[in-house]
Amino acid sequence: MNIRNIPFGRPMVDEAERDAVMAVLSGTQFVHGPVSKEFEAQFAARAGTAYAVSVSSCTAGLHLSLLVNGIGKGDSVIVPAMTHVATAHAVGFCGARPIFADVDPVSGNMDPTALADAIDGDTRAIMVVHYLGLPCDMDRIDPIAASAKAFVVEDCALAVDAYYGDRKAGTLGLTGCYSFYPVKHLTSVEGGMVTTNDEAVAQAIAKHKAFGYDQMLGQRAKPGIYDVDALGYNYRMSEVHAAVGLAQLDKLDAFQAARKENFKRLKLALSEIAEVTVFEPVIGKARSSHYCLNAVLPRDGSISRDLVVSHLKEAGIGTSVHYPRAVPLMAYYREKFGCQIGQFPIAEWLAEQTISLPVGPHLVDDDPEYIGATVKEAIARAK
Ligand SMILES: Cc1ncc(COP(=O)(O)O)c(C=O)c1O
């Protein structure tokens, strides 16, 4: 077998993105301009929400979603134990306390029963993370949120174009927060977007991403004159970043079709390996955005993930782990809240016994079958 070079993800940019960037750089407006406005308009249309506000990252979007809706000191916010730290950090940025809930072993999404148990008298919001792009069980989560009088923020970092019934992820909560980090479904190099149907929330996020200005650049009657009525941040997306994102939107249908097909082929190739199970891309009403394929090793630890991953690496196959530790067991959170090993068994198992395999549009020819065959070889050796 020839060794290949298949990274976990590769940004798919060509002349279209380069030309778009050069067009911005050939002008004079690098921020507050028409390109980010157009990116927002096209993204909102695709997501199916009335508003989309561009931001500098998904993390910034998560932070602002909580902040502008009043989350602060004394509040608690429920966060799944298995997610990127960004979801929990956003809570801490507001001075509030994240309370972690374990996840479901079949989907990796927040377990509604654990969510209900985690809610306390201070709970004001719930961070719903669509794990690897599969929407959470909102039919069970919504009533729990309603009875706690908590609003829902969706972390859609990996859930572009994922569906729950006939609705897209990002339209299910008060806001949906997307990431355009280089290896995501689409990239703006760095960047993010917040979608919402609530006009006041969209306006508050737009204000807080730009210092708290009372009038944006284009709205000022007297040039250079503005007031500031909020403690805002600089979380803006530049025109250069927006130009890349906008060019990527034109290609997104093709990217998504390739992901779906690669996922299907890799899943088939893995189906003959008894020791590996795969997170299903469709569960009930939820349909995944196929961010990656999560190969799950036996829970008894009989197969060393390290050995499998290093064999794949030798064969030129890049992998990732989502995520390498349950968030409450990351050093910062462990120190702050004193969580113990064994408190979030499913999240801990996913952190230790799963491998994220590539299915992005950068795969060519029979790459999915090559990855499947190499996993098979690796498992045989790791036994
Ligand atoms: C679930 C989740 N949320 C948030 C983020 C952070 O996104 P960003 O890098 O755009 O801030 C990530 C990053 O991968 C993620 O996986």
The ligand as an ORCA input file, in Angstrom:
! r2SCAN-3c Opt
* xyz 0 1
  C     -18.038     22.566     19.594
  C     -17.084     23.714     19.393
  N     -17.423     24.926     19.855
  C     -16.620     26.008     19.697
  C     -15.407     25.899     19.041
  C     -14.534     27.113     18.918
  O     -14.619     27.670     17.630
  P     -13.710     28.919     17.246
  O     -12.316     28.408     17.048
  O     -14.293     29.449     15.961
  O     -13.806     29.911     18.341
  C     -15.018     24.657     18.537
  C     -13.747     24.520     17.836
  O     -13.439     23.532     17.224
  C     -15.865     23.538     18.714
  O     -15.519     22.316     18.285
*
